[in-house]
């Protein structure tokens, strides 16, 4: 659909964040026990229900949903952003291989509770921003939505970086607060409030958005 009212963009809501078999989870817990408890509780209790609510509202209106996945395409992960690449190498040296899974690994998949449906677009990236790698940027230029509603992980990292890049490209940004998660509440809310001046200041709950999205877009 060219020029839809809004695009729902779900960022990095992937299995390896919370799957007990994932090296990402095991390595993080080995270094900081309990560090992922908050984000897992937030994903299950807030993000997944909010994304389901949003997906339904978007489908009703024929508006598109797209997903970003952070994963490698090279065995040595040399294609990853240097921060991810260094973490991957360090974890491997400590006995935790495949910290960031390859694109073919099931652990790179979107969590099944929020899995892409027919017609949803999925783009792999190797960077914080979805505009810096992969095919998302070109695809987005082809449809040019009036606004982008952001959901996913982590609020202060890949979500915020992608939202700022989208704002620089002229898109109106809607941060759906309960559809995003970070490693702690402080990081989550600090990122959202810091983003307001750059991305337009629109922070909503999924219920607020789904109540009357057409009105919200008119007000933008």
C-alpha positions, 0 to 999 in steps of 0.5 A: 500500500503506497502512502498508508496512514501509519506503519507499525515497526517492531524492532528486534523482538527476537527469541534470543533475548529470553530463550533459556537456550540462547547464549545471549541470555546465558552470557548476560546472566553469567556476568550479571545474574538477574539482569534480564529479569526485568526485560523478560517480565516487561516483554511478557507482561506488556510488550507482547500484549501491546504488539498484538493489540497494535497488529490487530488495529493496523490489520483492520485498517490495511496499514502495514507492519514491518519487523527488524531483526538484529542478527549476523549473516557472516559466520565470524560476525564481521558484518555486525556493528563493532559493539555487537562484534566485540561482545560476540567475540568476548562471549565466545572466548568465555564459552558462549558461542553465537551470542548474536545468532546468524540470520538462519538460526531459529533464535533470530526469529521473532518471538512466536507470540508476535510472529509476522503474519502474511504480508508483513515485511521482515528485514535483517540488520547488523547495526543499531539503526534499521536505516544503516544496514539491510533493505528496510530503508529502500522498502520504506521509501517505496511506501512512504507512510505518514507516520511510524509507530515504534515497538520492540527492543531495546527502547534506548538502543535500537528503537531510539536510534532507528526512530531518530534516523526516521525523524531525520528522513521526515517521518512523524514518529509515534513511540508506543510506550507499553510496546517497548522494553529496555533493561530497566525502567529508568533507561526506558523512560529516560530514552522516551523523554529524551527522544521527544525533542528529536522525534516530535514528542508523541508518546502513547500507550497502545490503548490510546493509539488504538482508540482513534488512530485516524484522529491522532494522525490528523493531529500530527 
